[in-house]
Amino acid sequence: MPASDSSFHAHAFAGAALDRADALRDDADALARLWPDARVLVLDADGTAFADADGQPFLTSGRELGGGPGTAIFLGMQQARAWFVVEAAMVSVQAPGRIDLRRAAAEWPADASGVFCYARGMSYWHSRNRFCGVCGAAVVFGRGGFIGRCGQCGTEHYPRVDPAVIVAVEHDGRLLLGRQASWAPRRWSVVAGFVEPGETFEQTVAREVFEETRVRVIQADYLCTQPWPFPGALMVGFRAIAHGDVPQVDGELEDARWFDAEEIGAALRREQADDGQGILLSPRISIARTLIEDWYRRRQP
């Protein structure tokens, strides 16, 4: 059963405050009427967003850009105002700065960073699907940017999301964490991995945890999700109970260990006053941090 505790939605990108207004995607006339007063987020080719001098959202309007929606992607409605995202190369507007999505998640209001996440995912999908994967011909986008049609073979292409599980594995009051060699020194996090064809989420949890750590999962329960547009994943969060196997790594992780509640509590406090000694945890914007904090909270009297 999905978690209802509001703490499971504290991580970034938990939801863009937009009505996605699917019915409007097929109504080109309606989108044209909405365009002048629309709010438009502008993204560079590398996925960074236009920002003002203070690093906050730089939102232009359809009226300021002129013309009609054209190649802009329709994101949805907020009250009576439409939202679009457009590639910087397609417009002449300039902005004082740029900001990447991770920084925006920490510094922008939650609803604005949620829209940025949504826009980044759609923009990335467009940039990687300009040609048909079946015959190689050019793709033309329609429905407000939510469908790509091949002009040669007629294949229709739709936005894709890659599901991945992320899991807080526990045994006898201890939490399983691992670290990759490419991470910042002392950084540890929970285990994660992509779903493979023909798998349930629960099967993925058991397989990924075993492949990365040789720890055997007994039970897995769903908690929450997070869109993770780096570039286009959906992180599906679980808590799991496992056997007390000694973690062993051979591949993606350089190390994996069991940590007790005292060690996790110290790591959480270290974010405010780093002693330079113990482990560091996933940043607050991530579902990984949500899962760790939930595990630690349940250990407290």
Summary of the structure (lengths in Angstrom):
residues: 301
radius of gyration: 21.6
end to end distance: 24.5
largest distance: 64.4
contacts: 951
relative contact order: 0.14
helix: 30%
strand: 31%
